[in-house]
Structure formats: C-alpha cells, structure tokens
Amino acid sequence: MVELRRIPASACHEDAVATPVDDYELLDFGHGRKYERWGEYRVETRDPLACDEPARDDWLPDWIYVDEVGHAGRWEPTRSGLAREWWVQVEGVRLPCRLGAHGRVGLRGRDLPCARWVAGRIEGCYDLDEIRLLNLFGGNGYVSARAVAAGASVVHVDSDTDMLALARATAGECQVEYVQENVMDYVEDLLRRQQRFDMLVLPVPALGHGPRGQLWDREVDLPRLVKYLPRLVTDQCLGIWLSTDGGAITWRAESLGQLLHEVLPGRCIDPIVPGVKSADGRCLPAGVAACWFDDTDFLQTGDVPLTAAQLEERLEVHMVALGAAEAPAHALAAHSRAEQDFVLQKVAMVARSSTGMAFNFISHVCAALRLMDTEGVDAWLMACMDIYDTRGLHPAVAALKDVETFAREYRARRRGLALDEVVNVLEAFAHGLHGRRLKVAAGEQIFTDTETLFLPATVCRSEQRDENFQCYKAMLVHQWAQTWFGTWRRDLASALSGYPDYARALGVFHALETLRLDACIARQLPGVHRQMQGLRAQTGAGVEALGEDWQAAARDLARPQANVDDTLAWLARLIDVEPPPHVPYQGVLRPAEVARVRAARIEADRQAFRLGLVRMREDARRAAQPDEVSEQDAPSGEGFRLRQVKSRETPEGVRWEIELDGRPMEVPDNVKGTMASILQDLGEIPEDYLQAAGDGAYHAGDTGQPRVEDVWKGTYHEEGAFLYNEWDFERQNYRKNWAVLRELDVHPGDPGFVHETLHKYRGLATELRRTFEALRGEDKLLKKQPYGDDIDIDALVEALADAHQGEEMSERLFTRLNKLERNIAVMFMIDMSGSTKGWINQAEREALVLLCEALETLGDRYAIYGFSGMTRKRCEVYRVKRFDEAYDESVRERISGIEPRDYTRMGVTIRHLTALLNEVEARTKLLITLSDGKPDDYDTYRGAYGIEDTRMALIEARRAGIHPFCITIDTEARDYLPHMYGAVNYAVIDEVRKLPLKVSDIYRRLTT
C-alpha cells in the first residue's frame, strides 16, 4: 500500500465477517432493526444502521427490545420461562449473553472484525518474546480474550463497573490486567511511567463517564488521545486499531485514517468499514475504523517461503551479534514455509533461555531438517535444552553440533521404545523393590552408581513395544540386584588390583556375579527371571551352553548363602577361562563411580544415624516418668545396643532392633530408613555408629542440615538437596533437575501462643473436639446384607412383593453395623511466603493449632510442612510436624514459629510432599494446601508459567493416588484455581478471621 498524503473515501474498504460464526448468526436486518441468533435464543433489537428492507417477514424472536421515548427501553419475552442470561461460544471464546440496556446482547458488530485482525497480527509475529496489548475502552472483553488466546498479555481499561465484570467473565484473569479508570487519565499516567505496548486497540464511544465523574466526549477528546499514541507504542509495534460507533455522523473511515496519518506520518493507514454479513449475504455496517501496521514487521501469510532477507530480519533479534543470522537465513530460505515457521517459532522459544543456544540452534537446524522430520527436530532440540538446563551451555552446544548421532538414535527410537515414554512406570516399579529408593535416568551405558539406575535412551531389540519394555525391566532389575544382594559391599577396585589385566578381571567377575544375581532374582522375582532367561537364551548365553567350569560356578553361586566373596573366589579359579557372551541386560560395572557415591552416602548415613539416636534418647527421657528419668540419668553402662531378629525381608535373613539401656525402642521411620541404607551398604551396623554422636558432639538446634545462609556461600547444593523437574508449558516438556529443594526445621516460636489460641477459641475448640470424636466412633448401617444384627424391613417388604409375583425371594434381608476404620494420611502444605505477613500468618497458625487439637482426638495420621524460597535454586520446605512425630510441645512451638519468608514456588513443593506422602501406607491420602495467592517467585515463575507447572505437579500427585485440595483467602482465586485444582477441589475463604474455623470444617467434610 502506498503512502497517502490525504486519505480519500475511495481508499476505504469493507471488512465484513460472514455468519454463522459458531453460536452467533445475523439472520436478517432492516427498518432500523436486526434479527440475530445467540445460541439457543433468537433476539430482535434496534440498530440505526440497519437501513435496508428486511429480506424476510417471518421473524420469530424469543426476546424483543422495545424502545420507549425518554427511557432506555425494555426487553419483552415472547413466551414464558426464558433466561435473561446465557452462554455462547464464538470463535473459541465462551462469553455471556445478557439482555443489556439500549438493546445490546453479546458482542457488538465491530468486535468480530477487530478480534480477527488482532489475532492475526499476534499469531503471525515470531519476533517478540512477549506481546503486550493495550485495550482502551475495552468493553465486553471479547477482543481481549482473542488476544490472550493468540499469545498476548492484555491491559484492559474501562470505566464502567458492569462492563468490567462482563469482561472478566469473558476473558478470565490469566494474562489480563483489568483497570477501572477514565481512559484519558490512565493514558497520561502511562506516559508518566513510560509504559509502552506492542499493540493498541481503541473502540472509542461517542460519550462516556469516568469512575469519578470525568466526561469523555469523542468530538473533543479523540484528537487529543490519538496524539498520545506514538508515545505508547514500542519500536516493534504490531499495529493500532481505531474504531468508533456506527452512529457517528462527523466521523468516517477516511477521517479516522487521516487522524492516524497525521500522528504517524509515512505509515500505511488502512481505512475500514467493519460489518457483519447476514444469512443472505448482505452486510450490516458496524461503525468505522482505521488501522495501521508496518508490512515489513509482519510475517507473510500463505505458503510462500520467506526470502533470506526477511528471515535474517526476523532472526537478527535473537542473535548475540549483528550479522550472525545472515548465513543461517540463507540456508533456511531454501526450505518450505512450514519448516521456516517451525524454526522461527522454536528459535524464539530457545532465545528466551539463551541467545547462545538460539544461535547454535539456527546454525545447525537446516542439517537437522535434512536428517529428520519436524517432530524429530523438536525432540532433538528438547534433548539439547535438557542438557543446557542440567549441565550448562558448552555440553548443550556440543549436543546441537552432534545432530547426526541424535538422528540415528531417533530413527532407532521410532522403531523401538524410548525411555522417556516409560521412565515413570519403571521408576515406580523400582520403588516397589527392596532397598533404598533408586532413581532411573538415561545413560550412555547400562550401569548403577548405587543411587541411580542408568538405562539406554532407546531399546529397539524388537518390533514389539512390550518386548522392548520387558528388556528395560530386565536391565533395571539386574542393576537393582547389584545394590540389594551385596555386589558393592566389597571395594572391587582393591579386590581386583592384584590381577595383571584389570579389565579382564572386571569382565570375568561381572559374568560370574551376573550368574549369582540371576539366581537371587529367580528366588525373589521368578516372573522377571523367566523373561531375563529368555533374553540370555537369545544371545546363546544360556546356562546349559556354558562350559563345565562355568556350569560348576553357576551351581555354586546359585546357593542362597552365596555372596560376593564367593564370586571373588571363583574369579581366581576362572580368570584364564573364556567367559560366556555378554547378556543384553548385564550392562557394565563402574567401581570408581560407585566408590565415590557410596563413600559419601556411608558418611552421611553415619552422621544421620547417630543424630537420630540422640533424638530417640531425648524423646525417651521426655516420655519417661520422673522416677524413671532419674534411673535413666544414672550411668548404666549399657547405652544403645542392637538385637538381631529373623526376617525374610533382607538377603541375610535378619533385621536389627535398637535397645536403650536394655529396653526396646520404637524406631522412627527416618531412622529405620537410615538403618536400612547402612545395612544395604555394609551388611551390619558398626559398633562406633551406636555412640549417639559422642559426648559433646550434639548441640540443641543442630539438625544436621546446612544453615539457610550457606546458600550464598556456595555449600547449599553440595549435600542433602533434592532435585526436581519443572514443567515448561511453552516447551511442553520438563526442565530436568531444575528446582533445588532442601528440607529445613522451623525455629521454635513463643511457647505461649498455643495456649493463647486455645483460650481465644475455647468454645470452638471444644465443639471441634466433640465433632471429631463423633467421627471416630461412627458406625455405618449396611442394608440388604445376607446376615446381620437385625431384619431389614424395607428389604423384607421388597422380597415378599417379589414372592407374591412369583419371583425368587432375595436372601439379603438383614442389616449390619459396620465399624468404619479410618485409614487416612493427610499432608498440610502451608504457605510461608512474604505476602502472609500480619493477620494471615496469625490466622494460619491459629487454624493449625485448632486442627491439630481436633485431629488428635480423631487419630488420623498427619504431617505439616511450610514452604517458601527464592528462585529455583533456593526452594525450601520447613518441617513443622512429620508423620511419625507426636503432637508434643516441640511441635506446638514450631507451629508458633511459622513466619513469613520469601516467595511461593508451589510445583517443586507439591512434588516433594507427594514423594513423602507416597512413603506412607494409607487407603486415602490428602494434600491440603493453605495459601493466600497464586504461584509466584523472584524469577520467571509467575503468571502462566507458574500456574501451568503447579497444575502439572498436581496432575502428577493425582496419578500417584493423592487427592489435592486448596484452601485460599485470595478473592481472585476462582479465576485460576479451577484450572489448577479442578472445579470442586478448592475453597475460597473471603475473610481471614474465618480461617481457623473453616479449615477444620473443610477437613471434616473432606474425610467423611
């Protein structure tokens, strides 16, 4: 379009939307009236631009708008029982239809062309990371909703309260900021704050009033407002849409265009007459409009490939240096438009994380497109981004450059089974086996470091998916068996160092140990063993094919008493005998890596075990009677002792119990886990471990955890941190090991807080205890039972009626009282972010006190953890009460010590608490969150990113059999909680003071 010095009327063109569009259709118009269908209802209303003759005379509306002189008019139904408000769907947006003043229903005619123009501009833009749109005189919210759906964030401005409520119902809260203000005042405030936007939409009315009585007059104020527009747009502005009501007399499309042209000289201005087409093809005008956009900033539509110059311009914004995009742009110009659009979309996504990654991606993507389809290229990019997240830029760039290797693996994966597809299933299977919880990860080889089972990224031994999965399972079980049946209880590097050929000795040892482990697996998991033997037979390595010496070794190592020392003894005898072929599930041994991981774990377990003994001794002293305390304080000379008990759960056939001064001790779950880990590594618990941290080694408040301030000293990630994936909704993939979380203890608070709370709510506390006691003793009357305590009169009458009709009488004629056994475990997840300061924090603590007092009468198992943090590298959960911990004075003081801290990164906390809940055996598991707002953190964890990661974490919890529920005091939570938790899995409390009462009441309803 050429630049116009003066915009003539001939430059105007019609932009009419044909109907029907989903639930909307313009059926007919004429004589100043229009006849429309909005979903299930037909509506007749006024329209001064409907000047033609009607095309039909059979209008049968459900609602008719009747004009009244001097009044706003009224709506009259043509039959009874009609709704005055209903919902419709128009081009992907669900919006309410309300019979409004002045005959308005649903959308205005100008909304449809404007929304299409806006969505088209946004969807065609690959240059901007974020697109911000300013919608002045925003109205019903339809245009804002379409902009959000296309990928923009919107500031929606309107002075009318009812119209803002309608916009909220239409566009929701996600990525929309609503402002109730006079438009001129708000624009001037934006200019003072130097705010700029990538797109402006101005559907200006003729007259209007601000919230404080300010007057808007189009004839006076529009020219002044338009002069501000150049100062509101960014350098990459996608366009401006300016329109006004159809009743305008002085304003025409060309005059609106001229107004824009004067403040945007040299730009292409497009005058438009928007409208809507009826069923017979006629156009009903909907006002006048003018828009500006720069063709050079907008991607072409259709299938025409972009030129090298166009591609370079679009890629340059993501490059680290000028001119870096020239060569990649020329290479990409030879590809199809679909592939170009794919690459432009991906490079923008990558650049948000790293411009260096974006440059290397665009430099190698053409080679990738020659080797794979776009699905494969996407998988290659996601794999490289995972490496970038976990290992940094240089390894990720190396992976981008090695696209040929990935392409080969990708082609193999298409024929086989990828670990990513089954890793969750395999990890769940591994957690069900004996021993410590092992992680599953992809590795270049099959091996274990005794904490992680490394499996190949792809298995393609068979065309059948199930057979490949069974191969994965065999690999996993064999590596697990090394950790459980004692392969690593000896330092293999030292044990094999005496052989002249270390590599051969390691290979022969591995073959012998595989025979021993196969026999162990046959006893523990016979079904898996049969599948493993099938894989062994496929390689010709079946036991029957072994030589005599190896068969003798297999028979000896199959004894239940055989251990790794027997394997080493056979190694000395068979070192010069050729070993059998490698079996598919065998993998490799890496003694050096195991030694490093095992040594660190042994030391950590030793410290944790001794600290656990200190706590057990203190708990025993607190629980003892005064005369017993004096006896325990007297030196007995016994201290802690271990006692062996027979057990089938361990390879050795024994388990260990702890005694203190000759008395059996109840061992907490965390100490049991540490004991099991020590026994798995060493086969015994050494005597020096029983010294309970030694004299003077333990100090009050020493939790064995690094201090919070150590995060800034570089020691935070070295020991004891948990790494969790985080969902990136833009990538549609996880960021691997992205969030770093540590468990900390809450520092004890005011001991008097609990007593003050119980006194303050003494009436409520008594009522809650009474209510919860009734739940504990509740029996359920079961009817229509084959036997029972009494006759079921209803069932008897029904049976006699059946007999009277010649049918056989039922035998279920009794009632029986069934004692309800509560088997519930609940985890309370408490928001400790900085926004909970003041009354919110106090209400949270009071609610927990009342709830704990009530739960103690009920007997349900429960734990309380707070959460906060700052950025992904400093996520923290605070132990208030563990499942295995009694509700004692120390827990009460920790509840009192809950205090506001930093931010609200919810996804990683949900994943961690889900893992803790999974360790508890219960029929019903609940995760109840108590929060004051949506997910938010110091970095990019806010808005859609934080909400989508939290939602994915909650989905993972549901898959694990956990029922999440959220209690919030955020009055805007109804806009995002249904998306995160589901329509019925949250409760909004409108007043903070009601929190203590409501939390207990909600828990009672959830568990009955």
N, C-alpha and C positions, 0 to 999 in steps of 0.2 A: 504494500500500500504506500503510495507516495505521500509526502508531507503536504498538507493543505494550508495555504495561507489563510483561507477563510473557508469554513466548512459549509457547503451548500446543502440544501434539502435533498438534492439528488444523491448525496453520499449516504443517506440513511438506508438501512435495510431491515427487513423483518427477521426476527428470531423467535419463531413460534414453536412451541412444544406440542406435538400431536398426542392426543389422548385416545384410548385409556392408557394411564400410567399406573399399573398395579391397582390399588383400590380407588383411584380417582378417575373420573371421566366427565368432560364437559359434554352434556347431552344435547343442549340447544341453547340459543340466546336470541333476544330481540325485544324491542319495545321497552328498553331500559331494564330488562330482567334477564337472568340467566338460570339455567336448569342444570344442576350438577348431581353426580352420584359420588357420595363419600362412603365407601364400604357398603354396608347393608342399607343405608338410608339415601333417599333422593331428596334434594333440597332446592327450593325456588327462592331466590333472593334478588336484591336490587343490584344493578351495575350500570352507571351512567354512560359507559362506553358501548353498551350493547344496543347499537342504533339500528341494526338491520331488522328485517322481518323475520320472525321465527320460522324455522324450517318445518315445524310440526305443531299440531294443535292438541296433542294427546298428553300434555304434561300431567303426570300423576305423582306429585311430590308427597313426601311424608311430612315435611316441615315447610311452612311458607312464612317468609318475612313480610310483615305488613307495615308500610310506612305510616307514620302519624305526624300531622302538621304540628310543629313546635315541640315534638318529642323524639326520642331516639328510635321509636318503633318497637314492635314486639314480634315474637315468634309464635305461630299457631300450628298445632299438630292437626293432621287430617284424620287421625284415628287415635285411640287411647293406647296407653302403655308404651309410648315411645320414649327412648332415652334422650336426655338433653346433652349427654356427653358420651363419646365412644372413641375407639382407637382404630386407626387405619395404617396401612403400610404404603409408602410412596418412595420408589427408587431406593429401597434398602433402609429407609428411616421410618421408625414407628412413631407416630405423632397423635396427640389427642385432637379430636374434633369437638369443638364447643360452640354452642349457639351464642355468639357474642353480640355485642352492641353494634349498631349500624349494619347489621346483616352479614357479618363476617363468619365464615365457617372454615376451619382447616387453614389452608395456605392461601396466599394472595397469588394472583396470576403471574406477577413478576418474579415470584420466588423460584419457580421451576427453571426458567432460562438462566437466572443468576446462579443458582446452585450448580447447574451443569457446567457453566463457564468456570466457576471457581474450582470444581472438582477436576475438570480437565486440565486447568493450569497447574494444579498441585501434583496430580498424578504424572504429568509429563516432565516434572522437574527432578533431575538427579544431581543437581549442583549443590544443594543446600543440605546441611546436616539436620537442621530444624527449620520448619516454615512457620512463621508467626503471622496470624491474620487478625486484623482489627476490624470488627463488625460494628459500625456505628449505627444507631437506630436499629439494633439487632432484631427486634420483633419476636416472631414466634419460635425462633431457634432452628428452623429447617436448614437454612444456609450454613449455620454454624455446625450442625450435625453432619452435613455432607462434607464440610471442610475437615472435620475431625476424622471422618471415615477415610478420607483420602490421604491423611497423614499429617495434618497441620495441628498446631495448637492455636486456640482462639481466645481473644479478649472480646467478650460480648457485652456491649454497652446499651442500656435502655433506661429511661427514667421512670417507666410505668411498672408498678409492683406486680400487677396481674400478668403483664406481658412477660416479665422476667420469670414468674412462676411457670408460665406456659413454656418458655424456652428451656428451663431446667427439665421439665417433663419430657421435652423432645430431644434435647442434645445431651442430657446427663451431665455429670460432673467431671468425667475423665478428660483432661486436656482442654477444659473450658474454664476460663475465669469470668465470672459474672460481675458486672459493675452497674450499680444503680446511681446514675448521675446525669446531670444535664450535659449534653454532648459537647457544647462549646466550652464549658468549664473543664470538662475532662480532657479535651484535646489540648487546651492551654496548659494543663498540668503535665500532660505527656511531653510537651515541648520543653517545659522547665526541667523535667527529669531526663531529657534527651533520649526518649524511648523511640525506637524505630521498628517498623514492621515490613514483612516481605509481601504483604498483600493487604489492600484496603477495600472494604465493601461499604457503600453508603446508600441505602434505600431511604432517601430523606422524605419526611412527611411535609405537608403544607404548613401545619401548625402543631404545636406541642407545648407541654409544660414540664419543667424540671421538678425534682422532688422537693425543692424549696421554693416553688412558685416561679422559677425562671421561665421566661417565654421564649419559644422558638418560632420564628417567622421565616419561612423559606425565602420570601422575596427580599428580606433584609439580611438574613444571616448566612444563606447558602454561599454567596460570592466570597464572604469573609472566611468561611470554613474551607472552601476549596483552595484559597491562597495558602492555607497551612499544610496542605497535603504533601508538597515536595519535601518538607522538613520531617515528615512522618515515615517516609519510605527508606528502605535500605538501598545500597548500590545494586543489589541483585533482585530488586523488586520484581515480582511476577506480574503485577498489574493492579489497576484500580477500576472498580465498577461503581458507577454513579448513576442512580436512577431516582425517579420521583413519581408521585401518584398519577394515575390516569386522568384525574380531574384537572390537571394543570392546563391553564389557558395560555399563560405567558411563556411557559417552558415547552420547548420542542426538543427532539433528539439532537438536532444540529446545534441548538443553542446550548444545551448541556455539553456537547462536544466542544464547542467553541470556548466554554468556560474552562474546561480541562486544558485545551490547547494553549490558552493564554498563560497558564502557570507551568505548563510542560512544553515549552517551545521545541520544535524539531522532533517531536514524538508522534507516533502513529495513533491517531484517535479514531475510534470506530463508533459512530452514532447508530443506535439500535432502537427499533420499536419492538419490545418484547410482547409476547402474547401466548395464547393457548388455542389450539385448534379443536373444534367440536367434532362430533362423530361424522358430520357431512363434509368436513374439510375446510369449513370457514374459520377465519381467525378472529378471536376476540382480543383486541388490544389490551395491554396491561400496563399502561403508562409509557414513559420514555426513558431511555438510558443512553449512556456513553461509557465506553471503556477504553483503557489504554493498556497496551502491553508491547514489549520490545520483541520483535520476531527473532532477533539473534539470541535472546536468552531462553528461548522455548524450544524444546525438542520437537522435531517434525513428527507428524503422525503418519500412520500407514506403514507400508512395508519397505519404503525407500531407505536404503542404508545411508547412514551419516557419512559425510566426507571426512577426510583426515583432519581438515582444519576445524570442522565442527567438533570432532572427537577431542582434538587437542584442547580446544577451549573448555570443554566440559571436564576433561581430566586434569587440567592445569591446577584447578583449585585444590586438588587433593595431593599435589606433589610437594616434595620438600624443597625443590629448587626450580627456578624458571627454566623452561626448555626441556625439562625431564620427561614431559609427556609426548614430545614430538615423535620419537621412534616408535613407542607403543601405539600411538594414534595411527600412524601409517600402517602398522601391521594389522590393527583391529579394523581398519577401513575395508579390508578385503573380506570380512566376514558378513554374515547376514544381519539384517536389522534386529531380529530376535536375539541373536547372540550378542550384538552390541548393547542392546538394552539390558540384557542379563549382566554383562560385565560392568556397565555403568552403575547399576544398582548395587552390585557386590563391592565395587571399589569405594563407593560412598560409605557403605557399611563398615568396611575394613578401616577406612581413614578415621572413623570415629575412635578407633582404638589406637591406631599408629599410622602416621603418614609414611614411615619407613616400610611397614608391611604393605601399605597400599601401592607404593612404587614397585616393590618386588613382585607383588601380585600382578599388576598390569604388565610388567616386563615379561612374565612367563605364562600369562593366561592364554595367549594365542597358541603356544606349544601344547598346553593342556587341552584346548579345544580341538586340536588335531588328533589327540590321542583318546579323548573321551567325549561323551555327550555332556550336556549342561548339568545333568544330575551327578555325573562323576566329578565334574569340575567343582561343583558345590561341595561334594564330600571331601575332595582334596583341600579346598580352602578351609573347611571347618576343622579338618585334622591339623592343618598348619596353625590355625588360630588357637586350637587347644595347646599346641606346643608353645606358642607365644605366651599364652596365659600361665603355663606351668613352668617353662624353662627359660623364657626370655626371647629377645629379638634374634640373636645370631642363630640358635638352633632352628627357629622358625623359618628364617630366610634360607637356611640350608635345605629344609624340607620343601620349600617352594621351588628351589632350583632343581631338586631331585624329583621332578614330576614324572619321569619315566618309570621309576620304581613304584610310585603310587599307582600309576596307570596299570602296571602289570598286576599289582595286588587287587586293584579294583575289578579288573576283568576276572581274576580268580574268585573274588568275593561274589560277583554276580552268579557264578556257577556254584558257590558254596554257601557257607554260613558265616556271618560277621559276629565277632564277639560283642559288639555294641548292641546287637539285637537280643542277646540272651544273657548279658552280664548280670542284670538284676536277678534273673532266675538262678543263675549259677552262684551268685553271692548268697542268696537266701538258702540255697542247698548247702553251701559251705558252713553257714552259721548254724545249721541243724546238726552238723557233725560234732564229735567230741573235741574238747580243747578250746584254745583261745579263738576269738573271732578273727578270721582271716579276711583280708581284702582280696578282690580279684581285679587284675589290671592287665592291659595288653603289654606284651613284651616281645623283643626280637627272638627270644628263645623261651622254651618251657623250663621254668625253674621256680624255686621259692627261696626267699631270704628269711623264712620262718614267720614273717608277718604279712606278706603279700604273696599270692599265688599268681605268677606271671604266665599268661597263656597267649597263643598266637592271635593276631588280629583277625585272621580268617582261617577257617578249616574247610577244605574242599576235597576231602578224600572220596566223597561220594556225591552222586547227583541227588540223593535223597537228603532232605533237610534233617530228618530225625536221626539218620545215621551220623551226620556231622555233629549233631548235638550230643549224641552218645559218646562220640570221640572227645568232645570238650569235657564231658563229665568224667571220663576215664582219666584224662590229664589232670583234672582238678583233684580227684580222689587220690591219685598217686602222689601228687605233691603234698596234699594234706597228710597222707600216711607218713611221710618223712618227718613231719612235725609232731605227730601223735605217738608213733611207735619207736621213737628214740634214735633216728638216724643221726641227729645232730647233737647227741649227748656226749659225743667224743669230738675232740679237736682233730678233724680229718687232716688238716694241713700238717700237723705234727705227726699224726699216726702214719701218714704216707710219705713223710720226708725221708725215711730211710731207704726207699726204693730208688734205684738209679734213674728209672724212667717214670717220673711223677705222673705224666699224662696217661701212660698206660695203666699204672696202678690205680689211678682215679677211675678210668674206664672199667677195669675189671671189678673194682669194688662196687661201682654203680650197678653193673649187671648182677652181681651177687645180691646186693641189697634190694634190687628190684624183685628177685625171687622171694626174698624174705617178706617184703612188704606185700607182694601178691598173696602170700599165704595168710598174712594178717587180715588183709581185706576180705579174703574168702570167708574168714570166720566172722567178721563184723558186718560186711555188706555183700552177701552172696550174690545178689542180683547184679550189682555193678561188676563183681568179679567175673561173672559169666560173660558180660559184654567185653571186659578187658581181655579175657582169654580169646575171644573171637578176633579182636584186633591183633593179638600176639600170633594167632594161627595164620592170619593173612600175610604176615611177614616171614613165615617159615620158622618162627622162633618158639614154637610150642615146646613144652617140657619134654614130650616124647621124642622130639627131634634133637635133643641135646646129647652130647657125648656122655660116656659113663661117669667121668669125674664130675661133670656139671649136674648130672642127674642125682648123684650122691649128695652133692652140695644142696640141691633143691630139696631133697628129702629131709636133710638135717635142719636146714633153715626153716622148714615148714613146721617145726615143733613149736607149740605155744610158748615154750620157755626161751626160745631163741631170741637173741638181741643183737645189737650192732657189734658187740665184741666177738660173737660167733662169726659174723660176716668178715671181720678183720682177720680172724683165724683162718678162714677159708681162702682169703686173699693170698696169704703167704703160701698156700698149697697150690693155688691155680694161677699164680702170676704169669707163668710161662705158657699156659694153655689158652688157646684162642677162645675168646668169649662169644656167646651167641649174638645174633644180629640185634641191632637196636630196635626196640618196640616203639610204636607210634606215640604212646602216652608217657614214655620214660623221661624225656627231656634231658637236662644236663644238671650237674652239680656245680655250685659256685661256693666253695668253702670260705673264701676270703670275705664275700659279702655276708654270708651267714654269720661268720665270726664277729664282724663289726656290729651287725644288728643285734645279735644275741648278747654280746658283752654289754651293750648299752641297756638292753632290757633287763638283764640279770641285776645290774647295779640299781636300776630304777625300782625293780621289784623288791630288792633287799631293803631299800630305804622305805618304800611304801609299806612293806610288811611290818617292819619294826615300829614305824609310826602308828600303824593300825593296832599293834599290841599295846602301845601307850594309851590309846583311846579306849581300848577294851578294859584295861586295868582301871582307868579313871571312871568309866561307866559302872564297873563292878563296885567300886568304892562308893559312888553316889547312891547306888541301888541298895547297898547293904544296910542293915540295922546298926545303931550306934555301937552295941557291944561287939558286933561282927567287924565293924571298922577298926576298933582298937586291936582286935585279933589280927586283922589283915595288915595293919600298920606295923605290927611286931614282926621282926625278921624271922621268916620261916625257913629260909634257905632253899625253898623249892622253886618259887617263881613259875615261869611258863615251862610246860612240858608238852611233848607230842605223844599221842597214843594211836597205834595202828588199829584200823577196823577193816574187816574184809569188805570188798566191794567189787562188783562186776563192771563198774564204770571206768576203770583205769586199766591200762595194759598190764600193770603189775599185780592187779587183783586186790589192792588195798587202797584205803584212803586214810587221811590223818585228821584227828580231832585235837583240839587245844585244851589243856588244863592249866588253871592258875592255882598254885598252892594246893594241888591235889583235887581241885574242884573242876568239873566240866564247864566249859564256857560256851555261851551262844555266840557263834562267829558271824559278824555282819557280812552281807553279800559282797561288799567290796573287798573285804579281807579274804573271803573264800575265793574270789576271782584271782587275787594276787597269789594265794597259796597254790591254786591250780596251775598258774603260769610258772611258778617256781618249780613245782613237781614235773611239769612238762619239759622244762629245760634241764633240770638236774637229776630228776628221779628221786630226790629226797629234799628235806629242808635242813640245811646245815645247822649245827648247834649254835654258832655265833649269831644266826638270824633271830634267836629267841631272847636276845638281851634287851628287847624293848627300847631300842635307840640308845641304850647305855646311860650311865649316870651322867646327868647334866647335859645330855645331848638334845633333850626336848625342852622347848620353851612354850609357854602359853601363847596361843595365837599363831604358832608355826604350823601351817597347813601342808608344808611340803611343796607348795606352789610358788613360782616366782612372783614377786610383787608386781602390782599393776604398773608401777612406774618403770619397771625394767623394760617395758615395750620400747621406750625411747633410748634404751642402752644397747639395743641390738641382741638381747638374750631372749626375747619373747618367743621367737619361733623355734628355738633350738630344741626344747624338750616339752613334752606334755601337751602340745597343741593339737587340736582336731582340725582336719582339713575337709571342707565340704564343697561339693559342686554348687554352682549357682546358675539359674536358668536365665538365658538371654533371649527375650522374646523376639528381638529383631533378627538374631541369628537362627532362631528356632532350634537352639542347641544349648547344651550345658557348657559353662566355663569350668573346666576341670580343676579341682582342688583350689578353688578361687577364694573362698572365705575361710579365714583362720579364726578359730574359736578356742577359748580357754575357759575352764571352769574355775571360779573363784568363790571364796566364802564371803558372806555378808558379815561385816563387823558388827558385833552386838551393840544394841542400842539401849535406850532407857528401860531398865527392868520394870519400872512402874507403869509403862504405857499399857500393858495388857490389863493390869488391874483397873486402871482408869477407864479403859474401854468397856470392860465388863460391868463396871459400876454405872457408866453412862448409859449403856444399853441393857441394864439388868432385866427389865421386863421382856425385851425382845430375846435376850439370850435364853431366858427360862422357857419362853414359848418355842424357840427353835429346838432346844433340847427335847422338849416334850414331843414335838412333831417328829423329830428324827428317831426318838425311841419307839414311836408308834410304827415307823417304817421298819425298824429292826425286827419287831415281833409280829409283823404282818403275815397272815396266812392267806392263801388263795383257795377259794372253794371251787373245786373241779366238778363239773356236772357231767352226766351221761358216762359214768365210769362202770366197768364190768364188775367191780367190787368196791366197797367203801364203808363209810360210817353210818350213812342214813339213806333213806329212799329218796330218789329224785322224783318229786310229784309230777313235774312237767314231762319228764321222760316217760313216766308210767302212763300218764294220760295219752301221750302220743303213741305208745306201744299198744295200748288197749284199742285205740282207734284203728291202728293198722290191723290188729287181730280181727276186729269187727268187719273189716273189709276183706278178710280172707288172706291177708299178708302175714308173713312170719314176724313174731314179736322180737324186738331187739333185746339183747342181753344187757345192754348198758342202761341200768335202771337205778344207779346209786350215785350219791355224792361223796366226795372225799376231801378232807382238808389237807392241802399240800403246803408243807413248810417251805417258804421261799428262802433259798440260800443265795445271799448276795455275794457275787464274785466280781467285784468292781475294782479297777485301779484307775485313779484319776491324777493327771498331771496339771497343776496350775502354773500358767506361764504369765508372769507379772511384768507389766511394762514399767521399767525404771528409767525412761528417757527424761531429758531435762524438762519436757513440757508437762510433767506430772507434779511440778513443784506446788507447794501450798496445800490447798484443800484436797486436791486429787490424791496426792500421796497419803495424806492422813486418812482419807476415805478408803483407799486401797488397804492400808494396814488394819484399819478397824474391821473391814469386811473379812480379811483373812483371820483375824482373831475370832470373830463370831463363827466363821465357817469351821475353823479347826475345833473349837469347843463343841460344835454340833456333831462334827464327823467322829469325834472321839466316842460319842455315845452310839454311833451307828456301826463303827467297826470297819468302814471301807478303807482300803489302802490308798494313801495319797502322798504326793510329793509337791513341793513348792520351789520353783526356780524363778528368779528375776532375770531380766535381760536388758542389755544396753550395749554401748560400744561406739566406736568412731572409725569409719571406713571399713573396708573388707578385711584389713589386716589386724584389726583390733575388735573382734566381736567377743562379747563376754556374757556368760551366764553365771548367775550368782546362786549358790546353794543356800536355800533357806531351810528346807527340810527334805531329806531323802526318803525313799520308800521304806528303807529298813531302819529308820530313825524314829524314836519315840517322840511324842509331843511333850517335851520337857522344858525346863527353864531355859536351856540354851537355845531351843527353837523359838521360844517366846521372845527372847532377847534379839534373835536375828530378824524376826518379823518387825520388831520395833526399830531395827537398824536399817530397814529398807529405805533408801533415799534416792532422789532423782540424780541421774548422771548425764549421759550424753544423748545418743540418737537411737533410732528404732529400726534396726535391720532384722526383719522378722523371719525371712526364709531360712537362714542358717540356724537360727534358734529352734524353729519348728523341726528341722531335720535332726538336730542333736537331741531334742527332747523326745522325738519319735523313736530314736535309737534307744534311749533309756527306757521308754515305755515297752519297747519290744523285748526287753530283758525280763519283764515281769509277766508271770503266768496269771492271766485273768480272762474270764469269759467276756467281760465288757471293759474296754479301755477308752478313756475320755481324755482329750487335750483341751483344756478350757483356758482361753486367753483373756486376760483383763488388761484393756488398753484404752488410751484416750485419743487415738488418732490413727491415720494410715501409715504404712511403711515409709520411713524417711531416714536418710543418712547423709553424712557430710559430703560424700562423693556423688556419683550419678545415681545412687539408689533412691530414687524418688519418682513420683509420677507413675507412668505406665510400667517402667522397668521394675520398680519395687513391688507394685501390685501384682504383676504377672509372675515374678519369682515367688512371692508369697503364695499365690494361688497354686503354682506348681508344687511347692512344698506341701501344701495341704492335700493336694491330689495324691502325692506320694504317701502321706500319712494314712489316707483312706485306703489305699492299696494294701497297706500293712495291717488293716483291720482296726484302725484307730478312728474314733469319732471326734472331729474337731468342732469346737463351738467358741464363739467370741462374744464377750460382754464389753461394751464400749460406752463411753459418755460423749463420743463425737456425734453431734447432731446431724452432721453431713454424711454419716457412715452409710446411710441407706443407699447412697449413690455408688459405693464401691464394695461394700461387704457382701451383697448378694452375688457379685461376680467372684469374689474370693472364697467365701464360705458356703454359698448356696442360699437359696431363698429363705430357709427356715432354720439355719444354723447360726443365728446371731441374735443378740438382743441389744437395743439401744436404750440407755437409761438417761432420761432428759435432765435429771438433777443429781449433782454429785452427792448431796446429802442422803439420797435414797440408796446409794451403792451398798452399804453394809447389809441392809435388809434384802435388797434384790438379789445379790449374789447367792445367798443361802437359799432363797426361794427358787431361783433358777436351777441350782444344783438339785434340789429336791425333785423338781419336775423332770429334769433330765434323767434321773436314775430310778424313777418309779414307773 
